[in-house]
């Protein structure tokens, strides 16, 4: 009997929460809310960043096109190398952080490219002459970059392939 | 009846307690509403902006491909010789049209698209594709495209929002 009475007492207790408990739960709730808000803001700003990335990709393709065009109007490797020489803003570094300076950060799109003359063998074994071209375009104040690597053929006689 | 004295407690809540509770409920509800509207608004901005960007990106890629393939290109003015230039890309009612079809189909619903072609050299055309919704959410991609097929006609206009071309 005593057991039942104590059980009833326990169940119908209408003790509420203390003010401290409520305040703690509100604090925890607001921490969660703030965390989610940050996530939301981050995902929204990411969409805009991706928009700038697409523009950077378009710029990288344009620069690759320009290099391809410079090579396409030449007839021999020597002419092609000469056309690209002195024009490369960047040759061969792998450390992209060294590439941009404080000054270049102010521009919208900063780019560097590298073009190396190469002779490679294709599947049939015949030799192919061309240029290994790497174009790097920085965006968002050089926080990010896109890298476009391509192989541009050296036209031999009348071909203008790229 | 000692056990029921606890339940039969007839003490109510004081006005102070009631007001504190009400104030706290109000604060919580107010904050949740603010948060809710913030979430809805930012979702709206994100989805609209990404829709505009998607359309511009897609249109730019498709137009670039056409320009690369084309063997004769003419900007703006409709050509006299229709057989030489039998395809065209232009905007109609804010949509991009290739020949008689809409380039993006129903995808660009609600997105106002704009085009600008400028001849920058003998083999390069600068292509600008813009997109917006009700003048808002503007986005554009600009780049110069190499016309591999050569032969860009510039006898009349160097810049315009229509392009006529032909494949070999």
Interface residues (C-beta under 8 A of the other chain):
Chain A: X5 X8 X9 X12 X13 X14 X19 X22 X26 X29 X30 X33 X37 X40 X41 X43 X44 X47 X48 X50 X51 X54 X55 X58 X59 X61 X62 X65 X66 X68 X69 X160 X162
Chain B: X3 X6 X7 X9 X20 X24 X27 X28 X31 X35 X38 X39 X42 X45 X46 X49 X50 X53 X56 X57 X60 X64 X123 X124 X139 X141 X142 X143 X144 X145 X146 X148
